Every structure is written in structure tokens, then in C-alpha cells.
Amino acid sequence: MAFRFLSELVRSLRLRAEGIAEAPEELAAVGLGQQHVDQCRAVAAKLEALNAERESLKGAMLAKTAEIKAETAEALKWRKFVSAQIKYALRHNRERWVSFGIYVKR
């Protein structure tokens, strides 16, 4: 069965762990015991911890993306200013613009 949400999987693991713990005699015949209860609980806890870490990283990524966008906007403004100064200084020698990465649009 595919799980649409991680929380469904965690809930399912916890429910199975409870079920195994409540009926150990019935399930002992197929080899299920306390180690399986512990394993289900451990896996559920690990998934929750990983999900919490992922959410934290998402927040950090959003903050870093905003920082990059702001810095990019500042860099574009600076590049535009520098380009204008170069074009003005070399307005009579447009061929030199290429050495600064500025190309004449025709």
C-alpha cells in the first residue's frame, strides 16, 4: 500500500506496534514479538525526526533563496551601473566594450 503522507505511515507503524504488543500470544506463532514492537516504534520515531529535520532545512532553504534573490538584484544594479560607466568612458571606442563583456546591440 502506498502512503500519500508520511504521517499516515508513521501512524500505521505505531498502530501495528500497539497491536503486536497487545496480542503477543496470537502473533508469536508467526514470529512477531517485542523486538518487532520496538522496531516499529524506532522506525516511526526515526521517520518523524527526519521529517522534522527536512522541514527545518526547507525553512533554511527558503531563507537562503530570499538572500540570493536580494543579492542578485543588487548585483544586477551594480553591473548596470558599471556597464553604463564603461560605455560612457569608451563611447568613442565601442570595439573595446567586448573586452569588458559588453556587446553592441544593433
NORZILIN-V939661 format. One line per field, one symbol per residue. ss: DSSP state (~ for helix, > for strand, _ for the rest). A space follows every 50 residues. Layout:
BEGIN
ss=???
END
This chain:
BEGIN
ss=_____~~~~~~~~~~~~~~~~~_~~~~~_____~~~~~~~~~~~~~~~~~ ~~~~~~~~~~~~~~~~~~~~~~~~~~~~~~~~~~~~~~~____~~~~~~~ ______
END
